[in-house]
Structures are given as structure tokens and as C-alpha cells.
């Protein structure tokens, strides 16, 4: 079952519609109105960017590979769909997610080392007591109903890069886009193969340059238009259309469009997925790390969650 996404717990229990996800979060806020009003937090996207930065910080200290850090990010997103963030110490949750993800991705670290590096990373907000992380581990596993196996888009990207003759730079950019999608709700909304194809599409549209993926923000409108045009061409590439009489695709984007036309990939899902990641890049420009950190630290200290 672990090798088959279609039969996995990820598909059966951890894939939502936007409405379902919004309802889950609204219920959590409704149940803790006093905390929500007493300790305002930045938008979820900004929290996600901050959590990603902290996971990367801890992961670098521990030498954690990228896939394990991606698993940790998804654990945190799942966990906070079940538990209101103000009820927890996010720094402990981050360390626990990394510790647990390393176990599941077969690159484990001793609990004492994780606690030690967590203490070094956030000395004012992280206890050196290993039992705290152990308790949080069981809490996290329980909230996720012991459904810990994660299917990532990286495997699909690796299998498709030869089909579309991706250059090293294009593959690297697509990989980077997949890394970034963990800072959005996309892992809870779409199948991994949809995300991988979206990343390939954007990598081809962006055409890697010296500034890479960070150049998305200022040109988000033109990029969205180019991506939309590529997806729209899928319909004209359907088997039996007049365009099919032409020779092979003249560009990699055309080749991708032709491949999609013959596949079972849901184009509407791909369009939504593409729009979401582009919107995230645009939103990322407004991120204020200092404000986000201060608002998180405030409720952690005020509620004594750092003890």
C-alpha cells in the first residue's frame, strides 16, 4: 500500500476540497475564540513561510535531506488542520515533525540530538526536556491517526524529466517549485502527480535564468497568462484535432500539452494548482518575518508554552 498512492491513506484521508479545509479551520477557531481574539496571528501563508524557514534552519543543523523536511512540513500542515496553533508551542511542533519525518524517511536522529539542536535554534522558546518532544510525538501521531506515509511529487518529476527532455536547470527549477508548494495548501488539495506536472509546466514557462524562481513575483501576471495559454492548448491537441496532423511538437511546452491531451490528468485541477502557486509567489512579496516571529513568540511566552 505504501507504494500505491491511489490506495494510500494520503489519498483516502488527507485530501480535501477547499471548502472542507476552510470548515476544519473555522471550527478550530470557533472552539478557541478567546485565544484567537487575544493572540492575533498573521495569515496562514505567512505562518507557513515562517515554519518553512525554521524547519530549514533545524534541518541544516541536523543535516536532514530535503524529502524528510518536506514530510515534516506536511505533518505540520496536517496537524494544524486538527489542532489550533495557539494551543501549542510551534517550535516544539516543528522539532517533533522533523524528528518524526526523519524516522519515516529512514534517516533517523536520536531524540537527544534533535532536542539539543532545537534548544540551540530557539533557546528562549524550547525546553531541553526530551520527554516534552516524546509527548508531542505521540500527540502528533494520534492527531494524524497513525497515517504517516507520505507520497511526494519528487518521484513523478524524476520519472517525467526524461520524457520532456528537461535540462538540468529546468529540473532544478521544477524541484524548487515543488519545495515551495509545501508552504501552501496544495499538498492537502491535489495529488502529487498533479503538483509535479504543474512544477514542470512553470519551469518551462519561466525558463530558468540567473534569478530563478524568485523572479516570479514581479512578472506574475505574464507568467500566469503564459501558463494558461499552455494549458488552453491542451484542448486543441486532443486526438483527432487538425493540429494532430502536424509533425512533433516544436517546443517542450507544446510537447507537454500534447502529452496532457492524451493523459488522464485533470486539466482543471492543473489550472487551479498553477494559479495557487503563482498566487503564493505574489503573496510572498508581502511576508514580514519580524512581525510573524513576534506574534508567535508572544503567545508562546504569554501562555507558558515554552516551559
N, C-alpha and C positions, 0 to 999 in steps of 0.2 A: 504493500500500500504506500510505503514511503516514496517509491519510485514513480508512482502514478498520481499526478496532480488531480485528475478527474475523479478519483476515488478518495482523495485526501480529506482530512479534517479541515484543512485550509479552505478548500472549495465548499465543503458542506456546512461549516460552522463559522468561518471568518471572512465571508464575502457578503457585503451588504449593498443595499441601494443607498443613495444619498439621504433619502427620507428616513430610512431605518437608522442610519448613523446619527443623523440630527436628533431623532427621537431619543436614542440612547443617551446622548449628551445632555439633552434638555431635562430628562428625568433625573440625571445626576445633579444638575444644578438646582432643580426644583427641590430635591431632597436636602440640599445644603444651602438654602437661601441666605442664611446668616453669614456663612463663610464666604459665599460668592460676593455679597454686598460689602462685607468687612475687609476683604482682601482682593481687590480687583487685579486681574491679570491681563497681559497683552493677548492679542488674538492668537488662536491656536497655531497658525502658521509661524508666528514669531517664536512661540514656545518650542515648536518643532525644530526650528533653526538652532535655537539655543541648546536644546537637548543633543542635537547632532554634533554641535561643537564640543560639548562636554564628553560625549561618547568618543569622539575622535581624540580628545585630549587624554582620556584614560586609556583608550586603545593604543595610543602611541607609547605610553609609558609601559604598557604590558606587552607590546609587540603583537597585538591582535591583528589577524588578517581581515581584509575588507568584508568577506562574506559573513564572518561572525559578527562584525559590527552592524552589518545590515540586518541580521537576525535580531540583534539586540534592539535596534530601532523599531522593528516590527513588534517585538514583545512589548515595548513601552507603549506603542500606539494601541495595541490590543488591550493591555492592562488598563490604560486610562479611558477606554471605552466602557469599562466596568466599574472603575473606581474614580471618585472625584479627586482631582490632583491636590486640592488643598487639605485632603485627609492624609497626605503622605509627605515624606521628605523626598523630593525628586532626585536629589543626589544619591540617596540610598537606593532608590528605584533604578537609577542609571547603572550604578555599580552592580546591582543584583542582576539586571538584564544582561550586562556584559559577561558576568560570571556564568550565568545560566546558558547564554548563547555559545560561549566557548566550550562548555560541556557538550552541547548538542551538535556543534560543528566539529567535534573531535579534536579540539586544540585547547584542552582544559588548563586552567591555572589554579593553584592552591588558594583556598579561601583567605588564608592569612596574607598572601601577596596582594590579592585584589583589595582587601580591606586596607592594607598598608598604603597602596598606591592611591586609593580613594581618599584616605586621610591626608596624603601629601597634596592631592589635587584640590581638595576643598577642606582645609584644616579647621575652619570655623563652623562647618555645617555637617561634618561627617564623623561619626563615632569610630573609635578604634576597636570596638567590641565586635568580634566575629559573629557572636550569637545574633546580633541585630541583622546582619546580612543573611544569616541562615533562616531567621524567621521571615524575612522579606521574600526569600526564595520560595518558601512553602506557600506564602500568601499569593505570590505571582503565579505559581503553578496551579494553585487552586482556582484563581480567577480565570485562568485560561483553560480550565478543565483538563489539565494534563495534555493538551493538544499542542505539542511543542515543535513538531516537524514543520519546517518552512520550505516552500518551493520558491526559488528566486528567478528573476528574468535572465540572470547571467548565463545560464545553461542554454537558453534559446538563442541569445546573442551569439554565443560561441558556435552554435550549430548553423546559424544563418550567415555568418560573416563571409564564409566561402561562397555561398550561393550568390550573394550580391557583390562579390569581389571587393569587399571593403578594404581600404588601405589601413595601415597601422594607425594613422591619425584618426580616421573615421571610426574605427573600432574603439579607440581610446575615448573619443568624444561620446559615443553611444554608451560606453561603460560609465562615464561620468554622469550622463543624464539619468541612467538607472540608479546610480548612487544618490542623486538628488531627489528622485521620486519618493524616497523613504521619508522625506520631510513633508510629504503631502499625504492625503487620504487615499491615494491611488492604490497602495497595496491592499487596502480593505474594500476596494471597489471593482477592481479589474483583475483578470487572470494574468499570471506572469508573462505569458507569450504575447499578450496584447501590449504590455508595457515595453517588452523588448523590441517589438516591431515599431512602436511609437518612437523609441530611442534611435533606432536605425533611420527612420524617416527624418527625424530632426537633425541627426548627424549629417545626412546627405544634403538637407536643405541649408544647414548652417555652413557647410563646407569649412572644415577646421582651419583656423588661422592662428595668428600669434596670440590673440586674446582668448581664443577658445570659447567655451560655453558662457563665460562671464559677459560676452558681448551681446547676449540675448536681450538683456533689459532694454537698452536704448532703441533696439530695432524690432521690438516685439510685434508691432503691427505688420510689418513687411514679412516677418518670419511666419506669422500666423496665416497670412494670405498665401504664401508660397506652399505651406503645408496643406492648407485647404485645397489649393489648386491641384496638388499632387493626389490627394485623396479623391477629389472630384473626378479625376481622370480614370479612376478605377472603373467607374460605370461605363465609360467609353471603351474600356479594354475587355469587357465581358466577352466570353467566347461567342463567336458568330457575328460580332460587330465588324464594320468595314475596316477599322483600324487594324484588325487582326491579320489582314492581308499583307500588311507592311512587313518588312524584314524585322529582325530582332530589335529590341528597344535601344534607342540611341543614347540614353543616359541611364545611370543607375536608378534614378528616381522613377523613370519610365519602366525599368525592369521590375522595380518593387511594385509599382501599380499593376503591372501585368500579372505578377505573382499573386498579389492580393485578389485580383479578379477571379483567379482560378482556385483560390483557397476558401476555407470555411470561416475565415476571420470576420468577426462582426465589425463592419466599417463604421457604424455609428459609435460603437464603443471606442474604436480607434480615434475617431474625431474628438469625442469627449475627453479622452485620455490626453490627447495632444493639446487641447485647449486648456486643460487643467495645469499641465506642467508649464506651459507658456505663461499662464496667469501667475503661477508661483514665482517664476523668474522676475516678472514685472513687480510683484509684491515684495520680493526680496530686497529691492532697492530701498524700501522704507524701513527695513529692520534696524532696530536700535538695541544693540547688545547691552549697553549700560542700563537702560530703563528695564529691560526684560530681567536682567540679573537682579536688580534692586527689588523688583516686585516679587520675585520668587524668594529671595533671601528674607524679605520682610515677613512673609507668613511662616516660613520655616522657623525663624527665631521667635516670633511672637507666640507661636503655638507650641514651642518647646520640642519641635520635631527633630532637632539636631542632637538630642541627648542620647 
